[in-house]
Amino acid sequence: MAMTLRLTPKDEQALIFLAEAEGVSKHQAALRAIHEMARLKGHEVKVTAAASSAKSRYADLLNRLGT
């Protein structure tokens, strides 16, 4: 799917920096940034769910420990 991405001059410079640092095109640098952020957010969601599950599972123990 085609998409137009409008960047401020500051954002354009950041994208150029990323592309040059990785030795790829601006297009590829943008895709990598999107994929990396999606990976990080996915991990964050999994960790939050695991912590919530553990908190529920060990609620009695945590209360006894005073946490």
PyMOL Python script that loads the backbone (N, CA, C, O; Angstrom):
from pymol import cmd

cmd.read_pdbstr("""\
ATOM      1  N   MET A   1       0.838  -1.168   0.000  1.00  0.00           N
ATOM      2  CA  MET A   1       0.000   0.000   0.000  1.00  0.00           C
ATOM      3  C   MET A   1       0.890   1.241   0.000  1.00  0.00           C
ATOM      4  O   MET A   1       1.803   1.358   0.818  1.00  0.00           O
ATOM      5  N   ALA A   2       0.627   2.136  -0.895  1.00  0.00           N
ATOM      6  CA  ALA A   2       1.395   3.370  -0.991  1.00  0.00           C
ATOM      7  C   ALA A   2       0.959   4.345   0.098  1.00  0.00           C
ATOM      8  O   ALA A   2      -0.203   4.369   0.505  1.00  0.00           O
ATOM      9  N   MET A   3       1.909   5.142   0.556  1.00  0.00           N
ATOM     10  CA  MET A   3       1.620   6.103   1.610  1.00  0.00           C
ATOM     11  C   MET A   3       2.562   7.283   1.470  1.00  0.00           C
ATOM     12  O   MET A   3       3.727   7.112   1.112  1.00  0.00           O
ATOM     13  N   THR A   4       2.073   8.463   1.745  1.00  0.00           N
ATOM     14  CA  THR A   4       2.914   9.649   1.754  1.00  0.00           C
ATOM     15  C   THR A   4       3.247   9.978   3.197  1.00  0.00           C
ATOM     16  O   THR A   4       2.364  10.019   4.053  1.00  0.00           O
ATOM     17  N   LEU A   5       4.509  10.207   3.459  1.00  0.00           N
ATOM     18  CA  LEU A   5       4.951  10.537   4.806  1.00  0.00           C
ATOM     19  C   LEU A   5       5.469  11.966   4.799  1.00  0.00           C
ATOM     20  O   LEU A   5       6.456  12.273   4.130  1.00  0.00           O
ATOM     21  N   ARG A   6       4.808  12.828   5.539  1.00  0.00           N
ATOM     22  CA  ARG A   6       5.222  14.228   5.606  1.00  0.00           C
ATOM     23  C   ARG A   6       6.074  14.420   6.862  1.00  0.00           C
ATOM     24  O   ARG A   6       5.631  14.135   7.975  1.00  0.00           O
ATOM     25  N   LEU A   7       7.282  14.899   6.669  1.00  0.00           N
ATOM     26  CA  LEU A   7       8.217  15.072   7.777  1.00  0.00           C
ATOM     27  C   LEU A   7       8.594  16.534   7.948  1.00  0.00           C
ATOM     28  O   LEU A   7       8.688  17.289   6.980  1.00  0.00           O
ATOM     29  N   THR A   8       8.805  16.913   9.192  1.00  0.00           N
ATOM     30  CA  THR A   8       9.369  18.232   9.449  1.00  0.00           C
ATOM     31  C   THR A   8      10.838  18.181   9.057  1.00  0.00           C
ATOM     32  O   THR A   8      11.394  17.092   8.913  1.00  0.00           O
ATOM     33  N   PRO A   9      11.475  19.324   8.884  1.00  0.00           N
ATOM     34  CA  PRO A   9      12.913  19.295   8.578  1.00  0.00           C
ATOM     35  C   PRO A   9      13.724  18.537   9.644  1.00  0.00           C
ATOM     36  O   PRO A   9      14.685  17.840   9.320  1.00  0.00           O
ATOM     37  N   LYS A  10      13.333  18.677  10.887  1.00  0.00           N
ATOM     38  CA  LYS A  10      14.028  17.974  11.975  1.00  0.00           C
ATOM     39  C   LYS A  10      13.852  16.460  11.837  1.00  0.00           C
ATOM     40  O   LYS A  10      14.806  15.703  12.012  1.00  0.00           O
ATOM     41  N   ASP A  11      12.629  16.023  11.522  1.00  0.00           N
ATOM     42  CA  ASP A  11      12.372  14.595  11.324  1.00  0.00           C
ATOM     43  C   ASP A  11      13.122  14.065  10.108  1.00  0.00           C
ATOM     44  O   ASP A  11      13.641  12.948  10.128  1.00  0.00           O
ATOM     45  N   GLU A  12      13.177  14.865   9.056  1.00  0.00           N
ATOM     46  CA  GLU A  12      13.902  14.484   7.840  1.00  0.00           C
ATOM     47  C   GLU A  12      15.380  14.266   8.156  1.00  0.00           C
ATOM     48  O   GLU A  12      15.983  13.302   7.686  1.00  0.00           O
ATOM     49  N   GLN A  13      15.955  15.153   8.944  1.00  0.00           N
ATOM     50  CA  GLN A  13      17.360  15.017   9.312  1.00  0.00           C
ATOM     51  C   GLN A  13      17.585  13.771  10.161  1.00  0.00           C
ATOM     52  O   GLN A  13      18.595  13.084  10.007  1.00  0.00           O
ATOM     53  N   ALA A  14      16.649  13.481  11.053  1.00  0.00           N
ATOM     54  CA  ALA A  14      16.758  12.266  11.878  1.00  0.00           C
ATOM     55  C   ALA A  14      16.700  11.023  10.999  1.00  0.00           C
ATOM     56  O   ALA A  14      17.452  10.072  11.211  1.00  0.00           O
ATOM     57  N   LEU A  15      15.813  11.031  10.020  1.00  0.00           N
ATOM     58  CA  LEU A  15      15.700   9.892   9.107  1.00  0.00           C
ATOM     59  C   LEU A  15      16.960   9.742   8.265  1.00  0.00           C
ATOM     60  O   LEU A  15      17.440   8.627   8.056  1.00  0.00           O
ATOM     61  N   ILE A  16      17.490  10.844   7.786  1.00  0.00           N
ATOM     62  CA  ILE A  16      18.739  10.808   7.022  1.00  0.00           C
ATOM     63  C   ILE A  16      19.860  10.238   7.887  1.00  0.00           C
ATOM     64  O   ILE A  16      20.648   9.411   7.427  1.00  0.00           O
ATOM     65  N   PHE A  17      19.928  10.684   9.136  1.00  0.00           N
ATOM     66  CA  PHE A  17      20.950  10.177  10.055  1.00  0.00           C
ATOM     67  C   PHE A  17      20.833   8.664  10.209  1.00  0.00           C
ATOM     68  O   PHE A  17      21.828   7.947  10.108  1.00  0.00           O
ATOM     69  N   LEU A  18      19.606   8.177  10.456  1.00  0.00           N
ATOM     70  CA  LEU A  18      19.405   6.734  10.613  1.00  0.00           C
ATOM     71  C   LEU A  18      19.807   5.971   9.354  1.00  0.00           C
ATOM     72  O   LEU A  18      20.484   4.945   9.422  1.00  0.00           O
ATOM     73  N   ALA A  19      19.385   6.483   8.219  1.00  0.00           N
ATOM     74  CA  ALA A  19      19.688   5.814   6.953  1.00  0.00           C
ATOM     75  C   ALA A  19      21.196   5.745   6.714  1.00  0.00           C
ATOM     76  O   ALA A  19      21.728   4.699   6.341  1.00  0.00           O
ATOM     77  N   GLU A  20      21.868   6.858   6.931  1.00  0.00           N
ATOM     78  CA  GLU A  20      23.319   6.874   6.724  1.00  0.00           C
ATOM     79  C   GLU A  20      24.038   5.992   7.738  1.00  0.00           C
ATOM     80  O   GLU A  20      24.989   5.292   7.391  1.00  0.00           O
ATOM     81  N   ALA A  21      23.587   6.024   8.984  1.00  0.00           N
ATOM     82  CA  ALA A  21      24.223   5.212  10.033  1.00  0.00           C
ATOM     83  C   ALA A  21      24.091   3.723   9.745  1.00  0.00           C
ATOM     84  O   ALA A  21      24.979   2.942  10.087  1.00  0.00           O
ATOM     85  N   GLU A  22      22.985   3.327   9.118  1.00  0.00           N
ATOM     86  CA  GLU A  22      22.752   1.913   8.830  1.00  0.00           C
ATOM     87  C   GLU A  22      23.140   1.546   7.406  1.00  0.00           C
ATOM     88  O   GLU A  22      23.113   0.372   7.037  1.00  0.00           O
ATOM     89  N   GLY A  23      23.498   2.536   6.610  1.00  0.00           N
ATOM     90  CA  GLY A  23      23.905   2.277   5.234  1.00  0.00           C
ATOM     91  C   GLY A  23      22.763   1.796   4.350  1.00  0.00           C
ATOM     92  O   GLY A  23      22.945   0.953   3.472  1.00  0.00           O
ATOM     93  N   VAL A  24      21.577   2.355   4.603  1.00  0.00           N
ATOM     94  CA  VAL A  24      20.397   1.960   3.831  1.00  0.00           C
ATOM     95  C   VAL A  24      19.682   3.210   3.320  1.00  0.00           C
ATOM     96  O   VAL A  24      20.044   4.337   3.661  1.00  0.00           O
ATOM     97  N   SER A  25      18.661   2.984   2.495  1.00  0.00           N
ATOM     98  CA  SER A  25      17.863   4.104   1.998  1.00  0.00           C
ATOM     99  C   SER A  25      16.989   4.656   3.115  1.00  0.00           C
ATOM    100  O   SER A  25      16.787   4.005   4.140  1.00  0.00           O
ATOM    101  N   LYS A  26      16.472   5.864   2.907  1.00  0.00           N
ATOM    102  CA  LYS A  26      15.550   6.446   3.881  1.00  0.00           C
ATOM    103  C   LYS A  26      14.302   5.572   4.010  1.00  0.00           C
ATOM    104  O   LYS A  26      13.770   5.409   5.108  1.00  0.00           O
ATOM    105  N   HIS A  27      13.844   5.024   2.919  1.00  0.00           N
ATOM    106  CA  HIS A  27      12.692   4.132   2.941  1.00  0.00           C
ATOM    107  C   HIS A  27      12.956   2.928   3.853  1.00  0.00           C
ATOM    108  O   HIS A  27      12.138   2.588   4.708  1.00  0.00           O
ATOM    109  N   GLN A  28      14.103   2.300   3.654  1.00  0.00           N
ATOM    110  CA  GLN A  28      14.448   1.128   4.460  1.00  0.00           C
ATOM    111  C   GLN A  28      14.651   1.513   5.925  1.00  0.00           C
ATOM    112  O   GLN A  28      14.267   0.758   6.819  1.00  0.00           O
ATOM    113  N   ALA A  29      15.244   2.670   6.178  1.00  0.00           N
ATOM    114  CA  ALA A  29      15.442   3.120   7.559  1.00  0.00           C
ATOM    115  C   ALA A  29      14.100   3.355   8.248  1.00  0.00           C
ATOM    116  O   ALA A  29      13.941   3.022   9.422  1.00  0.00           O
ATOM    117  N   ALA A  30      13.141   3.922   7.531  1.00  0.00           N
ATOM    118  CA  ALA A  30      11.812   4.146   8.099  1.00  0.00           C
ATOM    119  C   ALA A  30      11.138   2.812   8.408  1.00  0.00           C
ATOM    120  O   ALA A  30      10.541   2.651   9.473  1.00  0.00           O
ATOM    121  N   LEU A  31      11.228   1.860   7.490  1.00  0.00           N
ATOM    122  CA  LEU A  31      10.639   0.544   7.723  1.00  0.00           C
ATOM    123  C   LEU A  31      11.280  -0.142   8.929  1.00  0.00           C
ATOM    124  O   LEU A  31      10.582  -0.735   9.751  1.00  0.00           O
ATOM    125  N   ARG A  32      12.587  -0.062   9.032  1.00  0.00           N
ATOM    126  CA  ARG A  32      13.272  -0.675  10.173  1.00  0.00           C
ATOM    127  C   ARG A  32      12.828  -0.044  11.484  1.00  0.00           C
ATOM    128  O   ARG A  32      12.632  -0.741  12.480  1.00  0.00           O
ATOM    129  N   ALA A  33      12.669   1.280  11.482  1.00  0.00           N
ATOM    130  CA  ALA A  33      12.232   1.979  12.695  1.00  0.00           C
ATOM    131  C   ALA A  33      10.821   1.549  13.083  1.00  0.00           C
ATOM    132  O   ALA A  33      10.532   1.353  14.263  1.00  0.00           O
ATOM    133  N   ILE A  34       9.948   1.405  12.097  1.00  0.00           N
ATOM    134  CA  ILE A  34       8.581   0.956  12.359  1.00  0.00           C
ATOM    135  C   ILE A  34       8.587  -0.454  12.937  1.00  0.00           C
ATOM    136  O   ILE A  34       7.909  -0.725  13.927  1.00  0.00           O
ATOM    137  N   HIS A  35       9.345  -1.342  12.324  1.00  0.00           N
ATOM    138  CA  HIS A  35       9.401  -2.729  12.788  1.00  0.00           C
ATOM    139  C   HIS A  35      10.000  -2.830  14.192  1.00  0.00           C
ATOM    140  O   HIS A  35       9.528  -3.610  15.019  1.00  0.00           O
ATOM    141  N   GLU A  36      11.028  -2.047  14.449  1.00  0.00           N
ATOM    142  CA  GLU A  36      11.660  -2.075  15.772  1.00  0.00           C
ATOM    143  C   GLU A  36      10.698  -1.576  16.849  1.00  0.00           C
ATOM    144  O   GLU A  36      10.616  -2.165  17.927  1.00  0.00           O
ATOM    145  N   MET A  37       9.977  -0.504  16.567  1.00  0.00           N
ATOM    146  CA  MET A  37       9.029   0.024  17.541  1.00  0.00           C
ATOM    147  C   MET A  37       7.900  -0.973  17.777  1.00  0.00           C
ATOM    148  O   MET A  37       7.459  -1.148  18.912  1.00  0.00           O
ATOM    149  N   ALA A  38       7.430  -1.624  16.723  1.00  0.00           N
ATOM    150  CA  ALA A  38       6.383  -2.646  16.881  1.00  0.00           C
ATOM    151  C   ALA A  38       6.890  -3.805  17.725  1.00  0.00           C
ATOM    152  O   ALA A  38       6.155  -4.333  18.560  1.00  0.00           O
ATOM    153  N   ARG A  39       8.146  -4.207  17.513  1.00  0.00           N
ATOM    154  CA  ARG A  39       8.736  -5.291  18.305  1.00  0.00           C
ATOM    155  C   ARG A  39       8.820  -4.893  19.771  1.00  0.00           C
ATOM    156  O   ARG A  39       8.473  -5.681  20.651  1.00  0.00           O
ATOM    157  N   LEU A  40       9.276  -3.677  20.037  1.00  0.00           N
ATOM    158  CA  LEU A  40       9.402  -3.211  21.416  1.00  0.00           C
ATOM    159  C   LEU A  40       8.045  -3.113  22.101  1.00  0.00           C
ATOM    160  O   LEU A  40       7.901  -3.514  23.256  1.00  0.00           O
ATOM    161  N   LYS A  41       7.062  -2.588  21.402  1.00  0.00           N
ATOM    162  CA  LYS A  41       5.721  -2.473  21.988  1.00  0.00           C
ATOM    163  C   LYS A  41       5.125  -3.856  22.235  1.00  0.00           C
ATOM    164  O   LYS A  41       4.463  -4.073  23.249  1.00  0.00           O
ATOM    165  N   GLY A  42       5.353  -4.779  21.325  1.00  0.00           N
ATOM    166  CA  GLY A  42       4.870  -6.142  21.513  1.00  0.00           C
ATOM    167  C   GLY A  42       5.489  -6.770  22.748  1.00  0.00           C
ATOM    168  O   GLY A  42       4.803  -7.450  23.511  1.00  0.00           O
ATOM    169  N   HIS A  43       6.769  -6.549  22.947  1.00  0.00           N
ATOM    170  CA  HIS A  43       7.463  -7.067  24.128  1.00  0.00           C
ATOM    171  C   HIS A  43       6.891  -6.427  25.395  1.00  0.00           C
ATOM    172  O   HIS A  43       6.659  -7.106  26.395  1.00  0.00           O
ATOM    173  N   GLU A  44       6.670  -5.126  25.339  1.00  0.00           N
ATOM    174  CA  GLU A  44       6.123  -4.406  26.487  1.00  0.00           C
ATOM    175  C   GLU A  44       4.761  -4.967  26.884  1.00  0.00           C
ATOM    176  O   GLU A  44       4.480  -5.144  28.069  1.00  0.00           O
ATOM    177  N   VAL A  45       3.923  -5.244  25.898  1.00  0.00           N
ATOM    178  CA  VAL A  45       2.597  -5.808  26.164  1.00  0.00           C
ATOM    179  C   VAL A  45       2.728  -7.176  26.827  1.00  0.00           C
ATOM    180  O   VAL A  45       2.001  -7.477  27.774  1.00  0.00           O
ATOM    181  N   LYS A  46       3.647  -8.006  26.337  1.00  0.00           N
ATOM    182  CA  LYS A  46       3.840  -9.347  26.906  1.00  0.00           C
ATOM    183  C   LYS A  46       4.361  -9.269  28.342  1.00  0.00           C
ATOM    184  O   LYS A  46       3.916 -10.025  29.205  1.00  0.00           O
ATOM    185  N   VAL A  47       5.291  -8.370  28.596  1.00  0.00           N
ATOM    186  CA  VAL A  47       5.848  -8.236  29.948  1.00  0.00           C
ATOM    187  C   VAL A  47       4.780  -7.727  30.912  1.00  0.00           C
ATOM    188  O   VAL A  47       4.683  -8.207  32.042  1.00  0.00           O
ATOM    189  N   THR A  48       3.985  -6.763  30.471  1.00  0.00           N
ATOM    190  CA  THR A  48       2.913  -6.237  31.315  1.00  0.00           C
ATOM    191  C   THR A  48       1.907  -7.330  31.648  1.00  0.00           C
ATOM    192  O   THR A  48       1.459  -7.434  32.790  1.00  0.00           O
ATOM    193  N   ALA A  49       1.550  -8.139  30.667  1.00  0.00           N
ATOM    194  CA  ALA A  49       0.603  -9.232  30.899  1.00  0.00           C
ATOM    195  C   ALA A  49       1.193 -10.264  31.854  1.00  0.00           C
ATOM    196  O   ALA A  49       0.494 -10.756  32.739  1.00  0.00           O
ATOM    197  N   ALA A  50       2.470 -10.596  31.683  1.00  0.00           N
ATOM    198  CA  ALA A  50       3.120 -11.573  32.551  1.00  0.00           C
ATOM    199  C   ALA A  50       3.197 -11.050  33.986  1.00  0.00           C
ATOM    200  O   ALA A  50       2.971 -11.799  34.937  1.00  0.00           O
ATOM    201  N   ALA A  51       3.517  -9.762  34.137  1.00  0.00           N
ATOM    202  CA  ALA A  51       3.605  -9.170  35.477  1.00  0.00           C
ATOM    203  C   ALA A  51       2.238  -9.166  36.154  1.00  0.00           C
ATOM    204  O   ALA A  51       2.122  -9.449  37.346  1.00  0.00           O
ATOM    205  N   SER A  52       1.215  -8.843  35.384  1.00  0.00           N
ATOM    206  CA  SER A  52      -0.142  -8.836  35.935  1.00  0.00           C
ATOM    207  C   SER A  52      -0.559 -10.235  36.364  1.00  0.00           C
ATOM    208  O   SER A  52      -1.157 -10.420  37.424  1.00  0.00           O
ATOM    209  N   SER A  53      -0.240 -11.206  35.535  1.00  0.00           N
ATOM    210  CA  SER A  53      -0.564 -12.595  35.863  1.00  0.00           C
ATOM    211  C   SER A  53       0.168 -13.044  37.118  1.00  0.00           C
ATOM    212  O   SER A  53      -0.423 -13.681  37.990  1.00  0.00           O
ATOM    213  N   ALA A  54       1.450 -12.715  37.212  1.00  0.00           N
ATOM    214  CA  ALA A  54       2.242 -13.105  38.380  1.00  0.00           C
ATOM    215  C   ALA A  54       1.731 -12.410  39.634  1.00  0.00           C
ATOM    216  O   ALA A  54       1.686 -13.002  40.712  1.00  0.00           O
ATOM    217  N   LYS A  55       1.345 -11.145  39.480  1.00  0.00           N
ATOM    218  CA  LYS A  55       0.827 -10.402  40.631  1.00  0.00           C
ATOM    219  C   LYS A  55      -0.446 -11.060  41.154  1.00  0.00           C
ATOM    220  O   LYS A  55      -0.634 -11.185  42.364  1.00  0.00           O
ATOM    221  N   SER A  56      -1.313 -11.478  40.244  1.00  0.00           N
ATOM    222  CA  SER A  56      -2.546 -12.157  40.651  1.00  0.00           C
ATOM    223  C   SER A  56      -2.237 -13.524  41.255  1.00  0.00           C
ATOM    224  O   SER A  56      -2.789 -13.896  42.290  1.00  0.00           O
ATOM    225  N   ARG A  57      -1.360 -14.256  40.604  1.00  0.00           N
ATOM    226  CA  ARG A  57      -1.030 -15.615  41.039  1.00  0.00           C
ATOM    227  C   ARG A  57      -0.386 -15.630  42.422  1.00  0.00           C
ATOM    228  O   ARG A  57      -0.674 -16.504  43.239  1.00  0.00           O
ATOM    229  N   TYR A  58       0.473 -14.670  42.674  1.00  0.00           N
ATOM    230  CA  TYR A  58       1.225 -14.642  43.930  1.00  0.00           C
ATOM    231  C   TYR A  58       0.739 -13.550  44.879  1.00  0.00           C
ATOM    232  O   TYR A  58       1.505 -13.097  45.729  1.00  0.00           O
ATOM    233  N   ALA A  59      -0.515 -13.119  44.754  1.00  0.00           N
ATOM    234  CA  ALA A  59      -1.046 -12.029  45.571  1.00  0.00           C
ATOM    235  C   ALA A  59      -0.919 -12.322  47.063  1.00  0.00           C
ATOM    236  O   ALA A  59      -0.508 -11.452  47.831  1.00  0.00           O
ATOM    237  N   ASP A  60      -1.267 -13.536  47.478  1.00  0.00           N
ATOM    238  CA  ASP A  60      -1.184 -13.874  48.907  1.00  0.00           C
ATOM    239  C   ASP A  60       0.248 -13.781  49.414  1.00  0.00           C
ATOM    240  O   ASP A  60       0.497 -13.227  50.484  1.00  0.00           O
ATOM    241  N   LEU A  61       1.168 -14.311  48.663  1.00  0.00           N
ATOM    242  CA  LEU A  61       2.583 -14.264  49.052  1.00  0.00           C
ATOM    243  C   LEU A  61       3.074 -12.821  49.111  1.00  0.00           C
ATOM    244  O   LEU A  61       3.757 -12.432  50.058  1.00  0.00           O
ATOM    245  N   LEU A  62       2.733 -12.047  48.121  1.00  0.00           N
ATOM    246  CA  LEU A  62       3.149 -10.649  48.090  1.00  0.00           C
ATOM    247  C   LEU A  62       2.576  -9.868  49.279  1.00  0.00           C
ATOM    248  O   LEU A  62       3.258  -9.024  49.861  1.00  0.00           O
ATOM    249  N   ASN A  63       1.332 -10.153  49.630  1.00  0.00           N
ATOM    250  CA  ASN A  63       0.746  -9.499  50.807  1.00  0.00           C
ATOM    251  C   ASN A  63       1.466  -9.891  52.082  1.00  0.00           C
ATOM    252  O   ASN A  63       1.690  -9.048  52.951  1.00  0.00           O
ATOM    253  N   ARG A  64       1.833 -11.169  52.208  1.00  0.00           N
ATOM    254  CA  ARG A  64       2.560 -11.624  53.397  1.00  0.00           C
ATOM    255  C   ARG A  64       3.948 -10.995  53.489  1.00  0.00           C
ATOM    256  O   ARG A  64       4.460 -10.739  54.578  1.00  0.00           O
ATOM    257  N   LEU A  65       4.538 -10.755  52.330  1.00  0.00           N
ATOM    258  CA  LEU A  65       5.855 -10.133  52.309  1.00  0.00           C
ATOM    259  C   LEU A  65       5.771  -8.617  52.507  1.00  0.00           C
ATOM    260  O   LEU A  65       6.787  -7.956  52.725  1.00  0.00           O
ATOM    261  N   GLY A  66       4.574  -8.083  52.429  1.00  0.00           N
ATOM    262  CA  GLY A  66       4.379  -6.651  52.652  1.00  0.00           C
ATOM    263  C   GLY A  66       4.687  -5.800  51.442  1.00  0.00           C
ATOM    264  O   GLY A  66       5.048  -4.632  51.586  1.00  0.00           O
ATOM    265  N   THR A  67       4.553  -6.357  50.250  1.00  0.00           N
ATOM    266  CA  THR A  67       4.808  -5.576  49.036  1.00  0.00           C
ATOM    267  C   THR A  67       3.528  -5.203  48.354  1.00  0.00           C
ATOM    268  O   THR A  67       3.551  -4.544  47.315  1.00  0.00           O
TER     269      THR A  67
END
""", "prot")
cmd.dss("prot")
cmd.show_as("cartoon", "prot")
cmd.util.cbc("prot")
cmd.orient("prot")
